[in-house]
Amino acid sequence: MENKKNKQPKLKVRTGDLVKVIAGDSKGSQGKITAVNRETGRVTVEGVNMVSKHTKPNAANPNGGIVKQEAALHVSNVALIDAKTGETTRVGRKANKDGKLVRFSKKSGEEIK
């Protein structure tokens, strides 16, 4: 019997994908994914969901202060943008000619690189 606790779900998006936010405060904005956390099911999108973080003085920032940075979004609140049509699309997985699983756009049927 396999151990389900350590099994992380396969996500439909990867680092570098262009996505659009479909829910939440940043709804409608889009950007590239900079980080994916499979354990929590959250993604960080470039320039989206900005929060103010108060930092203590350190060597890099001697004065400290308030820093704006991106916060993670749940993966269900973002949708992949199809490179061919420019619209949001769902993602499927199928075997290609070599028998390797590849992602494809459900709207256009194109393979996602």
QUIHUSUL-V828221 format. One record per residue. N is the residue number from 1. RES is the residue in one letter. PHI is phi as a letter, one per 40 degrees, with the letter a starting at -180 (* if undefined). PSI is psi in degrees with one decimal (999 if undefined). Layout:
<<N & RES & PHI & PSI> <N & RES & PHI & PSI>>
This chain:
<<1 & M & * & 131.6> <2 & E & c & 153.2> <3 & N & c & 109.5> <4 & K & c & -20.1> <5 & K & c & -39.2> <6 & N & c & -7.3> <7 & K & c & 116.8> <8 & Q & c & 142.9> <9 & P & c & 147.1> <10 & K & c & 125.3> <11 & L & c & 155.0> <12 & K & c & -12.2> <13 & V & b & 155.5> <14 & R & b & 168.3> <15 & T & c & 133.5> <16 & G & g & -12.3> <17 & D & c & 145.2> <18 & L & c & 121.2> <19 & V & b & 161.2> <20 & K & b & 138.5> <21 & V & c & 125.7> <22 & I & b & -3.5> <23 & A & a & 153.4> <24 & G & h & -172.5> <25 & D & c & -32.2> <26 & S & c & 21.0> <27 & K & d & 134.0> <28 & G & g & -22.3> <29 & S & c & 156.2> <30 & Q & b & 159.4> <31 & G & a & 179.3> <32 & K & c & 145.5> <33 & I & c & 126.1> <34 & T & b & -25.3> <35 & A & a & 145.9> <36 & V & b & 129.3> <37 & N & b & 104.2> <38 & R & c & -28.2> <39 & E & c & -43.1> <40 & T & c & -11.5> <41 & G & g & 37.1> <42 & R & b & 151.1> <43 & V & b & 150.3> <44 & T & b & 126.8> <45 & V & b & 135.5> <46 & E & d & 120.2> <47 & G & g & 12.1> <48 & V & b & 146.1> <49 & N & g & 52.2> <50 & M & c & 135.0> <51 & V & b & 156.4> <52 & S & c & 125.7> <53 & K & b & 128.4> <54 & H & c & 124.0> <55 & T & b & 144.6> <56 & K & c & 156.3> <57 & P & c & 138.3> <58 & N & a & -175.0> <59 & A & c & -40.1> <60 & A & c & -35.4> <61 & N & b & 87.2> <62 & P & c & -25.7> <63 & N & c & -18.2> <64 & G & g & -150.8> <65 & G & h & -162.2> <66 & I & b & 126.4> <67 & V & b & 133.2> <68 & K & c & 130.9> <69 & Q & a & 163.0> <70 & E & c & 139.4> <71 & A & b & 158.0> <72 & A & c & 148.6> <73 & L & b & 152.6> <74 & H & c & 144.3> <75 & V & c & -24.3> <76 & S & c & -13.7> <77 & N & c & 4.4> <78 & V & b & 150.4> <79 & A & b & 138.4> <80 & L & c & 141.4> <81 & I & c & 125.8> <82 & D & c & 127.7> <83 & A & c & -31.3> <84 & K & c & -48.0> <85 & T & c & -23.4> <86 & G & g & 6.5> <87 & E & b & 165.0> <88 & T & c & 149.5> <89 & T & a & 160.0> <90 & R & c & 163.4> <91 & V & b & 133.8> <92 & G & b & 168.7> <93 & R & b & 133.7> <94 & K & a & 162.5> <95 & A & c & 137.9> <96 & N & c & -167.4> <97 & K & c & -33.1> <98 & D & c & -3.7> <99 & G & g & 10.4> <100 & K & c & 140.8> <101 & L & c & 129.8> <102 & V & b & 154.8> <103 & R & c & 146.0> <104 & F & a & 154.9> <105 & S & c & 130.2> <106 & K & c & -24.3> <107 & K & c & -51.3> <108 & S & c & -16.5> <109 & G & g & -0.3> <110 & E & c & 148.1> <111 & E & c & 139.9> <112 & I & c & 122.9> <113 & K & c & 999>>
